Amino acid sequence: MKPVTLLLCLLTLLPLAIHADSPRIIQSEKATFALEQVIDGLGIPWGLAFISDSQLLITEREGSVKLLDLQSKALSPVQGAPEVMAENQAGLLDVAVPPGFTSGDWIYFTYVRDRDDQGVTVLARAKLMSNTAGSNELVQWQDLLETRSASDSGRHFGSRIVFDENGYVYFGVGDRGERPNSQDLTNHAGSVMRLHRDGRVPKDNPFLQRKDVQPEIWSYGHRNPQGMAYDYDNKRLWLIEHGPRGGDEINLVLPGRNYGWPVISYGKEYWGPLDVGEGTHRAGMEQPIKQYTPSIAPGSLLLYTANSFPQWRGNLFSGALKLQHLNRVTLSGDGKAIAEERLLTELDERIRALAQGPQGWLYFSTDSGKVYVMKPAARQ
């Protein structure tokens, strides 16, 4: 190709490149915001956690940890992650930091370990050390709980991490594709766990006095928890989980409660038009705050608490994988779901992880390897 022809081709492409990187202004029901792509080229970015005003820690499901500088857009590898089983839905999963986190504090992870060719979900923590050469490494790695959830199914590992105001950490594990697990308290599958941040079992956990129950269990009867959020103002733990064919649920998680799977569900069998279990209600089993039929396939959950979008304060956001949108649910003062909005349907992306940035902006990742940010349009 002649140089002049090549230059013309490049000039033709240039406006498209600029347009692709330019923020899009989007008008939603309650807010006008600018959507901007921050970075692409990642593996499946499963977890996001801010460790400073300008640094975002990212887990990739195949086992890598990356550190993104939001000012320079530099993406750096982080050494020291454990070996993970990265098959089917397994891999390196969530990353989270407790409130008040400062440099040098513990960072929490969930990941899947290969245990005799079966996958188990593990809760762990480590500290991030940066040297003068600019490299980053996870040090003092500690596995806090290797759950009793072994299965070769390759699915339903959970698992998001949240913290409450009293020094406890919560995380969930799915039923591992074996439905009876969720009602069997001799294992951790299909449950939410509650621990001290150093891995000790709290003395007031609901089943601590029962020898036939894993002492870490806080609630059970869950299918596959894919999002969790803690409401510090109202001291409430929210969870969103996958149903089968329909019946994804938002649940308000209370200690010792049974959330029904697979005895009750709003979903249907994959192999035919039959309800799962015996129906949608049963005495002694909790009802969801909201259920989705058809399934949206949630990938995360975030309770928005900042002032950048005051109209969204107190709303629950979830990334949708199957129906590819950002789901916004309005809650009443007593915790009822009273309205829903589906944002970013035109983006055509499986939205995975969510994070609220220090400025109150919303960040999210997609399974195609991108990270986006939503900012108030007035700030552009």
MARLO-979082 format. One record per residue: x, y, z of N, C-alpha, C in turn. Coordinates in steps of 0.05 Angstrom, whole numbers, padded with zeros to 5 digits, always signed. Last residue first. Example, Ala and Ser with C-alpha at 12.3 -4.5 7.8 and 13.67 -1.06 7.14 Angstrom:
+00257-00045+00142+00273-00021+00143+00258+00001+00157+00264-00114+00156+00246-00090+00156+00264-00066+00156
//
This chain:
-00373+00327+00667-00356+00324+00643-00346+00350+00633-00408+00332+00707-00379+00334+00714-00361+00331+00690-00458+00323+00690-00450+00351+00695-00421+00354+00700-00464+00268+00690-00458+00281+00664-00449+00310+00669-00432+00229+00738-00453+00249+00732-00446+00265+00708-00407+00167+00710-00403+00192+00724-00427+00210+00720-00387+00102+00708-00411+00119+00705-00407+00143+00722-00337+00064+00675-00345+00081+00698-00369+00098+00689-00314-00003+00660-00328+00022+00653-00332+00038+00679-00270-00050+00636-00279-00036+00660-00290-00009+00650-00271-00112+00599-00271-00083+00601-00278-00074+00629-00277-00166+00585-00251-00156+00593-00249-00126+00596-00325-00189+00576-00308-00185+00552-00281-00172+00559-00352-00187+00623-00338-00212+00617-00321-00210+00592-00338-00124+00654-00354-00141+00636-00338-00166+00630-00346-00082+00713-00330-00098+00694-00349-00115+00677-00357-00015+00736-00365-00043+00732-00348-00056+00711-00367+00039+00781-00350+00024+00763-00361-00004+00760-00397+00100+00796-00401+00071+00794-00382+00059+00773-00373+00151+00841-00379+00141+00814-00382+00111+00815-00356+00170+00889-00384+00163+00887-00392+00154+00859-00303+00175+00893-00318+00199+00886-00348+00195+00884-00287+00122+00904-00285+00143+00925-00300+00168+00919-00336+00079+00871-00310+00092+00874-00310+00113+00896-00365+00018+00880-00370+00047+00883-00343+00060+00889-00368-00035+00833-00353-00022+00855-00361+00008+00856-00384-00100+00807-00391-00072+00812-00374-00061+00835-00375-00150+00755-00370-00139+00782-00378-00109+00783-00407-00160+00702-00398-00178+00723-00396-00165+00750-00449-00159+00647-00437-00142+00669-00432-00160+00693-00442-00173+00583-00447-00187+00608-00433-00172+00631-00466-00124+00537-00444-00135+00553-00455-00151+00577-00495-00086+00507-00491-00113+00497-00467-00126+00511-00513-00034+00514-00484-00039+00515-00477-00067+00505-00566-00027+00517-00555-00025+00490-00525-00031+00490-00578-00029+00571-00586-00052+00555-00573-00051+00527-00567+00008+00611-00545-00001+00594-00552-00026+00578-00615-00012+00662-00597+00008+00650-00577-00007+00631-00677-00020+00684-00656-00035+00671-00639-00016+00654-00707-00013+00748-00700-00001+00722-00677-00017+00711-00761-00021+00794-00738-00032+00780-00733-00017+00754-00791-00015+00859-00788-00006+00831-00762-00018+00820-00793-00037+00910-00817-00023+00900-00814-00014+00871-00777-00083+00956-00770-00075+00929-00795-00063+00916-00771-00063+01025-00787-00077+01004-00777-00066+00976-00749-00038+01070-00734-00059+01056-00750-00075+01036-00775+00004+01093-00776-00021+01108-00764-00045+01092-00769+00044+01055-00756+00047+01081-00755+00021+01097-00760+00008+00992-00775+00025+01010-00760+00027+01037-00713+00010+00939-00723-00002+00963-00739+00018+00979-00704-00001+00870-00710+00018+00891-00723+00004+00915-00654-00030+00832-00678-00035+00847-00681-00014+00869-00625-00038+00769-00628-00020+00792-00655-00025+00805-00579-00074+00731-00606-00074+00743-00606-00056+00768-00551-00068+00670-00546-00061+00698-00574-00057+00711-00550-00125+00625-00556-00097+00632-00547-00092+00661-00558-00181+00603-00539-00161+00595-00548-00132+00600-00583-00228+00614-00599-00207+00601-00583-00181+00597-00539-00257+00636-00555-00267+00613-00570-00245+00599-00517-00219+00674-00501-00233+00655-00517-00242+00631-00523-00157+00706-00537-00180+00694-00520-00192+00672-00504-00128+00767-00497-00134+00739-00512-00158+00730-00546-00089+00808-00535-00115+00802-00528-00117+00773-00559-00045+00861-00551-00048+00834-00539-00076+00830-00606-00015+00904-00590-00038+00898-00584-00040+00868-00607+00051+00933-00616+00032+00913-00596+00009+00911-00587+00089+00968-00603+00068+00979-00613+00048+00959-00587+00139+00918-00578+00131+00945-00598+00111+00957-00602+00159+00870-00598+00130+00872-00590+00121+00900-00604+00213+00872-00629+00199+00867-00627+00169+00870-00551+00228+00878-00568+00228+00902-00594+00214+00898-00496+00211+00855-00523+00206+00844-00543+00205+00867-00458+00228+00891-00455+00235+00863-00481+00231+00847-00462+00209+00942-00478+00233+00935-00475+00241+00906-00470+00138+00958-00455+00163+00955-00474+00186+00946-00488+00086+00961-00490+00102+00986-00478+00130+00983-00518+00029+00933-00506+00055+00928-00511+00073+00952-00500-00036+00940-00518-00016+00952-00505+00011+00949-00492-00086+00893-00480-00063+00905-00503-00045+00916-00476-00150+00867-00496-00133+00881-00481-00110+00895-00470-00195+00810-00459-00178+00832-00482-00163+00845-00494-00221+00769-00466-00226+00773-00454-00212+00797-00556-00255+00753-00541-00234+00766-00512-00241+00771-00595-00272+00709-00569-00283+00715-00551-00262+00728-00647-00259+00701-00628-00240+00690-00599-00251+00692-00700-00304+00684-00675-00298+00699-00659-00277+00685-00767-00277+00672-00744-00295+00667-00719-00286+00682-00766-00268+00739-00773-00288+00719-00781-00273+00694-00737-00252+00799-00736-00246+00770-00744-00270+00754-00761-00227+00861-00753-00249+00844-00755-00241+00815-00748-00197+00924-00755-00194+00896-00745-00219+00881-00744-00218+00974-00754-00190+00972-00762-00184+00943-00765-00287+00980-00747-00266+00970-00761-00238+00972-00784-00319+01042-00791-00309+01015-00771-00288+01006-00758-00375+01079-00761-00347+01074-00769-00341+01045-00793-00426+01114-00774-00419+01093-00780-00390+01084-00833-00438+01149-00805-00441+01159-00784-00434+01138-00878-00463+01101-00874-00453+01128-00845-00458+01137-00867-00446+01034-00869-00467+01054-00863-00455+01081-00877-00429+00965-00879-00423+00993-00879-00448+01010-00875-00448+00913-00861-00423+00919-00861-00416+00949-00865-00519+00904-00879-00494+00900-00862-00470+00907-00832-00562+00910-00860-00566+00916-00877-00541+00912-00782-00563+00858-00791-00567+00885-00822-00570+00887-00794-00524+00801-00774-00536+00818-00786-00539+00846-00846-00537+00754-00835-00521+00776-00814-00537+00791-00835-00552+00686-00844-00561+00712-00831-00544+00733-00824-00557+00628-00840-00535+00641-00852-00543+00668-00755-00583+00627-00783-00582+00621-00798-00561+00636-00702-00580+00641-00709-00600+00622-00739-00600+00615-00695-00542+00681-00683-00537+00654-00694-00556+00633-00753-00525+00719-00733-00544+00712-00721-00537+00684-00763-00457+00742-00772-00482+00730-00748-00500+00723-00769-00416+00802-00758-00424+00776-00770-00451+00767-00782-00402+00852-00799-00390+00831-00790-00399+00803-00782-00453+00902-00768-00436+00883-00789-00425+00864-00768-00499+00955-00785-00480+00943-00769-00462+00924-00726-00537+00958-00753-00545+00966-00773-00526+00954-00672-00530+00950-00689-00531+00926-00718-00539+00933-00683-00464+00978-00674-00480+00955-00664-00508+00965-00697-00436+01027-00715-00453+01013-00705-00471+00991-00672-00406+01065-00683-00392+01042-00694-00411+01020-00674-00405+01133-00673-00423+01111-00687-00410+01087-00634-00369+01183-00658-00373+01166-00652-00391+01142-00591-00356+01214-00605-00381+01219-00628-00387+01201-00598-00286+01207-00584-00308+01218-00602-00333+01223-00619-00263+01141-00621-00262+01170-00609-00288+01182-00617-00226+01083-00606-00249+01097-00606-00245+01127-00662-00215+01036-00652-00202+01060-00643-00224+01079-00650-00230+00967-00658-00239+00994-00646-00220+01015-00670-00234+00902-00658-00217+00922-00669-00224+00949-00665-00289+00856-00676-00277+00880-00658-00256+00892-00690-00320+00797-00668-00306+00810-00680-00291+00834-00734-00345+00771-00731-00347+00799-00705-00337+00811-00713-00380+00711-00730-00362+00726-00724-00365+00755-00688-00436+00718-00699-00423+00694-00721-00405+00704-00660-00425+00775-00654-00443+00753-00664-00430+00727-00631-00365+00803-00650-00386+00803-00643-00405+00780-00575-00336+00836-00586-00347+00811-00608-00367+00818-00581-00282+00883-00573-00308+00874-00588-00318+00850-00561-00231+00926-00575-00238+00902-00564-00264+00892-00570-00203+00991-00557-00223+00974-00574-00227+00949-00556-00159+01046-00570-00165+01022-00555-00186+01005-00562-00145+01112-00545-00160+01093-00563-00168+01070-00566-00085+01150-00579-00106+01136-00560-00119+01116-00563-00036+01180-00552-00061+01190-00566-00085+01177-00575+00013+01159-00598-00003+01170-00589-00030+01181-00525+00032+01145-00544+00050+01158-00566+00034+01173-00499-00009+01119-00489-00001+01145-00509+00017+01160-00515-00062+01084-00527-00036+01089-00519-00027+01117-00476-00101+01041-00483-00095+01069-00492-00066+01071-00486-00149+00990-00481-00121+00997-00491-00117+01026-00470-00195+00939-00476-00190+00967-00469-00161+00974-00480-00244+00887-00477-00216+00896-00484-00213+00925-00488-00296+00880-00469-00283+00861-00465-00254+00868-00504-00357+00907-00501-00328+00913-00480-00316+00895-00543-00404+00888-00516-00395+00879-00514-00365+00884-00583-00422+00928-00575-00437+00904-00547-00430+00895-00593-00432+00999-00586-00415+00976-00578-00432+00952-00600-00455+01048-00621-00457+01029-00618-00438+01005-00577-00411+01103-00575-00434+01084-00599-00435+01066-00533-00371+01144-00559-00377+01132-00555-00399+01111-00485-00381+01170-00502-00358+01179-00531-00362+01169-00436-00428+01188-00460-00422+01172-00477-00401+01186-00393-00444+01218-00391-00419+01204-00417-00410+01190-00402-00496+01237-00406-00473+01255-00405-00445+01242-00443-00543+01206-00418-00528+01204-00420-00502+01219-00479-00586+01249-00479-00563+01230-00451-00551+01230-00482-00622+01289-00488-00633+01262-00488-00610+01241-00478-00597+01337-00454-00612+01328-00458-00622+01299-00498-00533+01354-00507-00559+01341-00482-00572+01329-00482-00485+01371-00487-00505+01392-00495-00532+01380-00480-00452+01327-00455-00460+01340-00459-00483+01360-00516-00430+01293-00516-00459+01296-00492-00469+01312-00510-00373+01292-00535-00385+01300-00535-00415+01304-00454-00344+01328-00465-00355+01303-00489-00373+01310-00430-00324+01373-00459-00321+01371-00470-00329+01344-00376-00330+01369-00390-00346+01389-00420-00344+01388-00349-00336+01303-00361-00320+01324-00377-00337+01344-00289-00369+01287-00318-00371+01286-00330-00354+01309-00234-00335+01255-00246-00348+01278-00277-00348+01275-00213-00305+01214-00222-00332+01208-00234-00347+01232-00205-00252+01223-00182-00269+01224-00188-00298+01220-00256-00230+01223-00239-00224+01200-00213-00240+01200-00303-00281+01242-00286-00258+01249-00267-00254+01225-00354-00300+01195-00330-00305+01210-00320-00279+01221-00407-00333+01163-00399-00309+01179-00376-00316+01197-00433-00356+01100-00417-00359+01124-00411-00332+01137-00490-00381+01068-00474-00357+01073-00459-00362+01099-00495-00440+01025-00497-00426+01050-00483-00399+01049-00486-00481+00988-00512-00469+00990-00517-00452+01014-00439-00518+01027-00450-00511+01001-00479-00501+01004-00417-00535+01074-00420-00506+01071-00434-00499+01045-00448-00592+01108-00429-00580+01090-00435-00550+01087-00488-00604+01143-00462-00616+01149-00440-00607+01129-00536-00584+01126-00518-00566+01141-00492-00579+01151-00570-00588+01071-00553-00606+01087-00532-00589+01101-00596-00558+01035-00611-00564+01059-00595-00582+01078-00559-00555+00994-00569-00530+01006-00585-00534+01031-00549-00606+00975-00529-00592+00992-00541-00569+01007-00587-00623+00938-00591-00629+00967-00571-00615+00985-00565-00604+00887-00586-00590+00901-00589-00598+00931-00507-00590+00863-00519-00614+00876-00540-00604+00895-00481-00546+00846-00496-00561+00826-00508-00587+00836-00462-00520+00889-00443-00536+00874-00457-00553+00854-00492-00483+00914-00499-00511+00921-00481-00531+00906-00445-00430+00931-00468-00442+00918-00471-00471+00925-00427-00390+00986-00420-00412+00969-00445-00424+00957-00410-00324+01011-00428-00345+01004-00416-00366+00986-00388-00288+01069-00385-00296+01041-00403-00319+01036-00370-00236+01115-00390-00255+01105-00383-00263+01076-00337-00217+01174-00336-00219+01145-00356-00241+01137-00341-00169+01228-00346-00195+01217-00344-00194+01186-00338-00120+01254-00314-00135+01250-00318-00163+01239-00385-00092+01255-00376-00104+01280-00351-00121+01277-00406-00075+01208-00394-00054+01225-00381-00066+01250-00388-00126+01159-00407-00109+01174-00392-00090+01191-00369-00140+01092-00362-00136+01120-00384-00120+01133-00369-00190+01039-00376-00164+01050-00369-00164+01080-00357-00224+00978-00348-00219+01005-00358-00192+01014-00384-00276+00935-00377-00249+00941-00371-00246+00971-00379-00326+00891-00377-00322+00919-00368-00293+00922-00406-00393+00883-00409-00367+00896-00391-00348+00880-00399-00438+00852-00380-00434+00873-00386-00410+00890-00427-00465+00808-00440-00455+00832-00421-00454+00856-00389-00519+00777-00407-00496+00777-00416-00489+00806-00363-00568+00772-00352-00545+00758-00369-00520+00759-00372-00618+00796-00392-00607+00778-00382-00584+00761-00344-00643+00834-00331-00642+00808-00351-00631+00787-00337-00615+00899-00354-00626+00878-00338-00625+00852-00335-00593+00967-00322-00606+00944-00342-00619+00925-00344-00561+01010-00362-00557+00987-00351-00572+00962-00325-00537+01063-00333-00565+01057-00354-00562+01034-00276-00486+01050-00303-00495+01056-00306-00525+01049-00225-00462+01083-00229-00479+01060-00256-00493+01065-00213-00401+01110-00232-00424+01111-00233-00437+01084-00166-00372+01105-00181-00370+01130-00201-00393+01132-00101-00373+01084-00127-00385+01078-00143-00386+01104-00060-00318+01076-00072-00336+01095-00099-00347+01085+00001-00288+01056-00024-00301+01048-00034-00320+01069+00042-00251+01061+00029-00261+01085+00002-00274+01078+00031-00212+01000+00048-00225+01020+00031-00233+01044+00029-00196+00933+00013-00204+00956+00030-00220+00975+00065-00143+00902+00063-00171+00910+00045-00175+00934+00089-00102+00850+00070-00107+00871+00068-00136+00877+00142-00057+00829+00127-00082+00827+00110-00086+00852+00173-00011+00835+00146-00008+00824+00130-00034+00821+00219-00010+00861+00221-00015+00832+00193-00013+00819+00206-00008+00913+00215+00017+00901+00218+00014+00871+00146-00048+00921+00174-00041+00926+00182-00016+00910+00087-00061+00957+00099-00049+00933+00128-00042+00939+00043-00110+00980+00069-00097+00985+00079-00087+00958-00017-00126+01009-00004-00117+00985+00021-00101+00992-00035-00185+01045-00029-00156+01045-00014-00150+01019-00093-00229+01047-00065-00223+01043-00061-00193+01045-00139-00283+01057-00132-00255+01059-00102-00253+01055-00195-00326+01037-00167-00320+01044-00163-00290+01047-00239-00379+01028-00237-00351+01036-00208-00347+01046-00252-00424+00975-00235-00417+00998-00237-00387+01003-00289-00477+00948-00286-00448+00951-00271-00442+00977-00264-00532+00910-00275-00522+00936-00270-00492+00937-00269-00583+00861-00265-00555+00868-00278-00548+00894-00230-00642+00853-00256-00629+00859-00250-00601+00867-00182-00667+00850-00197-00663+00825-00225-00653+00830-00165-00659+00904-00169-00686+00893-00188-00685+00869-00181-00597+00900-00177-00615+00922-00185-00643+00912-00164-00536+00877-00167-00563+00868-00161-00581+00892-00200-00478+00898-00176-00495+00900-00183-00523+00890-00222-00415+00881-00228-00444+00880-00202-00459+00880-00229-00358+00925-00219-00371+00901-00226-00401+00903-00235-00293+00952-00246-00320+00950-00235-00332+00924-00200-00247+00994-00204-00260+00968-00220-00285+00972-00182-00184+01024-00195-00210+01025-00202-00220+00997-00127-00152+01054-00145-00153+01031-00156-00181+01029-00106-00116+01112-00113-00141+01099-00132-00137+01076-00065-00057+01102-00086-00073+01115-00091-00099+01100-00031-00027+01071-00019-00046+01089-00039-00063+01104-00070+00031+01067-00048+00016+01056-00035-00002+01077-00135+00020+01097-00112+00037+01090-00090+00019+01080-00206+00017+01103-00181+00005+01094-00160+00026+01088-00256+00030+01121-00233+00042+01134-00206+00031+01125-00286-00034+01110-00288-00005+01112-00265+00006+01128-00244-00084+01077-00263-00075+01097-00265-00045+01098-00244-00104+01008-00229-00093+01031-00250-00082+01051-00242-00160+00963-00256-00140+00978-00239-00129+01001-00253-00202+00907-00233-00187+00923-00248-00165+00937-00275-00267+00883-00278-00239+00892-00253-00228+00906-00239-00312+00847-00265-00299+00847-00264-00271+00859-00205-00353+00806-00201-00332+00825-00225-00315+00825-00247-00411+00792-00224-00393+00787-00219-00375+00811-00303-00441+00757-00283-00439+00779-00261-00420+00771-00337-00453+00717-00343-00429+00732-00323-00424+00755-00288-00484+00679-00317-00478+00680-00322-00453+00695-00229-00474+00717-00244-00490+00698-00274-00485+00701-00181-00464+00752-00194-00445+00734-00207-00461+00711-00159-00468+00814-00172-00485+00794-00188-00466+00777-00098-00431+00828-00127-00435+00829-00136-00456+00809-00046-00413+00870-00054-00430+00847-00084-00436+00849-00050-00346+00895-00047-00375+00898-00053-00389+00871-00009-00288+00880-00035-00301+00882-00032-00331+00883+00041-00264+00873+00034-00276+00899+00007-00288+00902+00039-00200+00838+00049-00227+00843+00038-00237+00870+00003-00163+00795+00008-00167+00823+00016-00196+00827+00015-00120+00738+00010-00147+00750+00017-00146+00780-00018-00058+00723+00006-00073+00732-00001-00100+00744-00036-00009+00680-00045-00034+00691-00020-00051+00698-00049+00060+00678-00029+00039+00678-00040+00014+00692-00079+00105+00679-00090+00082+00665-00070+00060+00662-00065+00146+00712-00047+00141+00689-00059+00120+00670-00110+00144+00747-00100+00169+00737-00083+00165+00711-00119+00092+00762-00140+00106+00747-00131+00133+00736-00082+00037+00758-00079+00065+00766-00099+00081+00749-00097-00028+00776-00102-00007+00756-00100+00020+00769-00068-00089+00784-00072-00063+00797-00074-00042+00776-00091-00157+00782-00080-00133+00769-00086-00109+00786-00081-00226+00787-00090-00202+00801-00076-00179+00787-00104-00288+00756-00086-00265+00758-00099-00242+00774-00139-00330+00746-00120-00332+00768-00101-00309+00772-00182-00329+00713-00162-00349+00707-00139-00350+00728-00211-00284+00730-00220-00311+00738-00199-00333+00733-00177-00231+00760-00185-00244+00735-00190-00274+00741-00188-00177+00803-00182-00205+00800-00193-00215+00773-00160-00114+00815-00178-00129+00798-00169-00159+00799-00160-00053+00850-00150-00080+00849-00170-00097+00834-00147+00013+00835-00168-00008+00834-00155-00035+00831-00130+00075+00859-00121+00049+00853-00143+00028+00856-00144+00126+00877-00138+00123+00849-00128+00095+00841-00156+00123+00931-00173+00139+00914-00168+00135+00885-00145+00052+00944-00140+00081+00948-00158+00096+00930-00168+00005+00933-00150+00005+00955-00139+00033+00960-00229-00020+00910-00213+00004+00912-00195+00001+00937-00239-00079+00874-00238-00067+00900-00219-00043+00900-00273-00129+00837-00262-00102+00837-00261-00091+00866-00273-00193+00803-00276-00176+00827-00262-00149+00824-00268-00213+00751-00289-00223+00768-00294-00205+00792-00256-00203+00687-00250-00189+00712-00273-00194+00733-00230-00248+00645-00256-00243+00658-00251-00229+00685-00174-00208+00625-00189-00233+00625-00216-00227+00637-00173-00144+00591-00170-00161+00614-00181-00189+00607-00182-00107+00550-00161-00126+00547-00156-00144+00570-00193-00039+00573-00202-00065+00562-00178-00083+00561-00215+00016+00613-00194-00001+00603-00207-00026+00591-00259+00052+00616-00234+00058+00630-00211+00042+00618-00310+00082+00580-00293+00058+00583-00266+00066+00595-00363+00117+00609-00337+00119+00597-00322+00092+00601-00423+00151+00610-00411+00125+00611-00385+00126+00596-00454+00200+00649-00435+00195+00627-00423+00167+00631-00524+00208+00664-00496+00202+00671-00480+00198+00645-00580+00230+00697-00565+00232+00672-00536+00227+00679-00631+00195+00733-00606+00209+00732-00596+00210+00703-00679+00166+00732-00673+00183+00755-00648+00200+00753-00682+00139+00683-00707+00149+00696-00701+00170+00718-00627+00165+00644-00643+00144+00656-00667+00156+00669-00590+00183+00590-00611+00193+00608-00627+00169+00618-00521+00187+00578-00545+00170+00579-00565+00182+00599-00468+00201+00538-00487+00213+00557-00512+00197+00555-00406+00169+00534-00433+00170+00524-00451+00182+00545-00339+00192+00524-00361+00185+00541-00388+00187+00527-00297+00162+00473-00311+00185+00484-00334+00177+00502-00277+00119+00448-00266+00125+00474-00281+00148+00487-00304+00118+00399-00306+00094+00416-00296+00100+00445-00288+00166+00376-00316+00163+00384-00319+00140+00404-00235+00155+00365-00241+00177+00384-00270+00173+00394-00242+00115+00327-00227+00109+00352-00234+00130+00373-00269+00142+00288-00282+00120+00301-00268+00113+00327-00230+00180+00271-00254+00190+00285-00269+00167+00299-00191+00143+00247-00185+00159+00271-00211+00169+00285-00201+00120+00198-00207+00105+00223-00206+00122+00248-00185+00158+00163-00212+00150+00162-00220+00135+00188-00131+00161+00174-00147+00184+00180-00177+00177+00180-00116+00111+00154-00113+00116+00182-00130+00140+00191-00126+00119+00099-00140+00098+00114-00140+00103+00144-00089+00159+00088-00118+00165+00086-00135+00144+00100-00042+00132+00097-00048+00154+00114-00078+00161+00113-00044+00094+00055-00044+00085+00082-00052+00107+00102-00040+00129+00011-00064+00113+00015-00067+00103+00044+00011+00148+00019-00011+00167+00020-00037+00152+00025+00043+00101+00015+00042+00117+00040+00018+00135+00042+00010+00045-00017+00026+00070-00018+00023+00086+00008+00017-00024+00000+00000+00000+00000+00018+00025+00000
//
